[in-house]
């Protein structure tokens, strides 16, 4: 497959870790561990197409309501992954960016995120945005709060200004959103940014997602006509 007409930015809703673990007779946390191991493989495959931005939905603002043992395990796991993978991602040429709230994160996790962002900030091969403690509605509410604090008047507000108050400031909107696990909903992910995104759902659980699944998603994207609300002859 050539690299013509590929998306600039692919976002991924990594769904199915728990169901994958259940099918294997394993605890849910083992499903998340298996899912974490899939991230670099998927990132490298997407980068091979010339895709420059990848956003992964790692932990939503609603995920705090899960059992405390699962939440604590996810927090610890992410910290370990950042510590272990940041060097290899740096060598790959990936820039790491955190999207989401920072005020509720464990200090050790926040420190690991800060170190990874600082280490990779000058890389430009591919940008990996990790949406952690992220929710689309929450992002919009927080943006409105900051606009009010900055004293912006209603007449000054437009789409460009508003976008600059989002976590994704400076990052292009996703062209393609892939959801694993077979569900057909957005789950409060990139609500503002996905206005004209193409959506692709696969029944494959995230820990099983392989190169062929990604090729199918990219092929489906390339076969669609993106009109952005316009009439195309």
C-alpha positions as CSV (number, residue, x, y, z in Angstrom):
1,X,0.0,0.0,0.0
2,X,1.4,3.4,-1.0
3,X,1.4,6.5,1.2
4,X,-0.9,8.6,-1.0
5,X,-4.1,10.1,0.5
6,X,-3.3,9.0,4.1
7,X,-4.6,10.8,7.1
8,X,-2.3,13.4,8.8
9,X,-3.8,12.6,12.2
10,X,-5.2,9.3,13.4
11,X,-6.9,9.0,16.8
12,X,-7.6,5.7,18.5
13,X,-10.2,4.7,21.1
14,X,-8.4,1.7,22.6
15,X,-11.4,-0.4,23.6
16,X,-11.7,-4.1,24.6
17,X,-8.9,-4.7,27.1
18,X,-11.3,-5.9,29.7
19,X,-13.3,-8.2,27.4
20,X,-10.0,-9.5,26.0
21,X,-8.9,-10.4,29.5
22,X,-12.2,-12.0,30.3
23,X,-12.0,-14.2,27.2
24,X,-8.5,-15.3,28.3
25,X,-9.7,-16.0,31.8
26,X,-7.5,-13.2,33.2
27,X,-8.0,-10.3,35.5
28,X,-9.0,-7.0,33.8
29,X,-5.7,-5.4,34.7
30,X,-3.9,-8.0,32.6
31,X,-5.9,-6.9,29.7
32,X,-4.7,-3.4,30.2
33,X,-1.1,-4.6,30.4
34,X,-1.6,-6.5,27.1
35,X,-3.0,-3.3,25.6
36,X,-0.1,-1.2,26.7
37,X,2.3,-3.5,24.9
38,X,0.3,-2.9,21.7
39,X,0.9,0.9,21.6
40,X,4.4,1.0,20.1
41,X,3.6,-1.6,17.5
42,X,0.6,0.4,16.3
43,X,2.5,3.7,16.5
44,X,5.3,2.3,14.3
45,X,2.8,0.9,11.8
46,X,0.9,4.2,11.5
47,X,4.2,6.1,11.2
48,X,5.2,3.8,8.3
49,X,2.3,5.3,6.3
50,X,3.7,8.8,6.8
51,X,1.0,9.7,9.5
52,X,2.4,12.5,11.6
53,X,0.0,12.6,14.6
54,X,-1.5,9.8,16.7
55,X,-3.8,10.3,19.7
56,X,-4.6,7.4,22.0
57,X,-7.5,7.5,24.5
58,X,-5.9,6.0,27.5
59,X,-8.0,7.1,30.5
60,X,-11.2,9.1,30.4
61,X,-12.6,11.5,33.1
62,X,-15.4,8.9,33.6
63,X,-12.9,6.1,34.3
64,X,-12.4,7.3,37.8
65,X,-15.7,5.6,38.7
66,X,-14.1,2.2,38.0
67,X,-13.1,0.0,41.0
68,X,-10.3,1.6,42.9
69,X,-8.0,-1.3,42.4
70,X,-8.3,-1.0,38.6
71,X,-7.7,2.8,38.7
72,X,-4.7,2.5,40.9
73,X,-3.3,-0.3,38.7
74,X,-3.8,1.8,35.6
75,X,-2.0,4.8,37.2
76,X,0.9,2.7,38.2
77,X,1.1,0.9,34.9
78,X,1.1,4.2,32.9
79,X,3.9,5.5,35.1
80,X,6.0,2.3,34.5
81,X,5.3,2.5,30.7
82,X,6.3,6.1,30.4
83,X,9.6,5.3,32.3
84,X,10.3,2.3,30.2
85,X,9.1,3.4,26.8
86,X,10.0,7.1,26.7
87,X,13.6,6.4,25.7
88,X,12.6,4.0,22.9
89,X,10.0,6.4,21.6
90,X,12.6,9.2,21.7
91,X,14.9,7.0,19.6
92,X,12.0,6.5,17.2
93,X,11.7,10.2,16.9
94,X,8.4,10.5,18.6
95,X,7.2,13.5,20.4
96,X,5.0,12.8,23.5
97,X,2.2,15.1,24.5
98,X,-0.2,14.7,27.3
99,X,-3.9,15.7,26.7
100,X,-6.1,16.1,29.7
101,X,-6.3,17.3,33.3
102,X,-3.2,17.4,35.4
103,X,-4.6,18.4,38.7
104,X,-5.9,14.9,39.7
105,X,-2.9,12.9,38.6
106,X,-0.5,11.2,41.1
107,X,2.6,13.4,41.6
108,X,4.9,10.5,40.5
109,X,2.9,10.0,37.3
110,X,2.8,13.7,36.6
111,X,6.6,13.9,37.0
112,X,7.0,11.0,34.6
113,X,4.8,12.7,32.0
114,X,6.7,16.0,32.4
115,X,10.1,14.2,31.9
116,X,8.8,12.4,28.8
117,X,7.5,15.6,27.3
118,X,10.7,17.4,28.0
119,X,12.9,14.6,26.6
120,X,11.0,14.3,23.3
121,X,9.8,17.9,22.7
122,X,12.1,18.5,19.7
123,X,11.3,15.3,17.9
124,X,9.3,15.6,14.7
125,X,9.0,12.1,13.1
126,X,5.6,11.5,14.7
127,X,3.7,13.0,17.6
128,X,2.0,10.7,20.1
129,X,-0.8,12.4,22.1
130,X,-1.8,10.5,25.2
131,X,-5.3,11.4,26.4
132,X,-5.2,10.6,30.1
133,X,-7.8,11.9,32.5
134,X,-9.4,13.4,29.4
135,X,-13.0,14.0,28.5
136,X,-14.3,16.0,25.6
137,X,-17.0,17.8,27.6
138,X,-14.6,18.5,30.4
139,X,-12.1,19.9,27.9
140,X,-14.7,22.4,26.5
141,X,-15.8,23.5,30.0
142,X,-12.2,24.1,31.1
143,X,-11.6,26.1,27.9
144,X,-14.6,28.3,28.6
145,X,-13.3,28.9,32.2
146,X,-9.9,30.0,30.9
147,X,-11.5,32.3,28.3
148,X,-13.5,34.0,31.1
149,X,-10.4,34.2,33.3
150,X,-8.5,35.9,30.5
151,X,-11.2,38.5,30.1
152,X,-12.0,37.6,26.5
153,X,-15.2,39.4,25.3
154,X,-17.9,37.6,23.3
155,X,-17.1,39.6,20.2
156,X,-13.5,38.3,20.3
157,X,-14.5,34.7,20.4
158,X,-14.4,32.6,17.3
159,X,-13.5,29.0,16.4
160,X,-9.8,29.7,16.0
161,X,-9.5,31.4,19.4
162,X,-11.6,28.7,21.1
163,X,-9.4,25.9,19.7
164,X,-6.4,27.6,21.1
165,X,-7.8,27.1,24.6
166,X,-8.2,23.3,24.1
167,X,-5.7,20.7,25.2
168,X,-5.0,20.1,21.5
169,X,-3.8,23.6,20.8
170,X,-1.4,23.4,17.8
171,X,-2.4,19.9,16.8
172,X,-4.5,19.3,13.7
173,X,-7.9,17.8,14.1
174,X,-8.1,14.0,13.6
175,X,-8.8,12.9,10.0
176,X,-9.6,9.3,11.1
177,X,-10.8,7.9,14.4
178,X,-10.4,4.2,14.9
179,X,-12.3,2.4,17.6
180,X,-11.4,-1.2,18.5
181,X,-13.8,-3.6,20.3
182,X,-16.8,-3.3,18.0
183,X,-18.6,-0.3,19.6
184,X,-20.0,2.5,17.5
185,X,-19.8,5.5,19.8
186,X,-17.4,8.4,20.5
187,X,-17.4,8.0,24.3
188,X,-16.7,11.7,25.0
189,X,-13.5,11.7,23.0
190,X,-12.3,14.8,21.0
191,X,-15.8,16.1,20.7
192,X,-14.8,19.5,19.3
193,X,-12.0,18.2,17.1
194,X,-13.9,15.3,15.5
195,X,-16.5,17.5,13.7
196,X,-15.4,16.2,10.3
197,X,-13.4,13.1,11.3
198,X,-14.0,9.8,9.5
199,X,-14.9,7.0,11.9
200,X,-13.8,3.4,11.6
201,X,-14.8,0.6,14.0
202,X,-13.3,-2.9,14.1
203,X,-14.5,-5.8,16.2
204,X,-10.8,-6.6,17.1
205,X,-10.0,-6.0,20.7
206,X,-7.2,-3.5,21.3
207,X,-4.6,-6.1,22.6
208,X,-5.1,-8.1,19.4
209,X,-4.9,-5.2,16.9
210,X,-2.3,-6.0,14.3
211,X,-0.8,-4.5,11.2
212,X,-3.5,-5.9,8.9
213,X,-6.2,-4.3,11.0
214,X,-4.5,-0.9,10.6
215,X,-4.1,-1.4,6.9
216,X,-7.8,-2.1,6.6
217,X,-8.6,1.1,8.5
218,X,-6.3,3.2,6.3
219,X,-7.8,1.6,3.2
220,X,-11.3,2.3,4.3
221,X,-10.3,6.0,4.9
222,X,-8.8,6.3,1.5
223,X,-12.0,5.0,-0.1
224,X,-14.2,7.7,1.4
225,X,-14.9,11.1,-0.1
226,X,-14.5,13.9,2.5
227,X,-16.8,16.8,1.7
228,X,-16.6,18.9,4.9
229,X,-20.2,19.9,4.4
230,X,-19.7,20.9,0.8
231,X,-21.4,19.6,-2.4
232,X,-18.8,17.8,-4.5
233,X,-19.7,17.4,-8.3
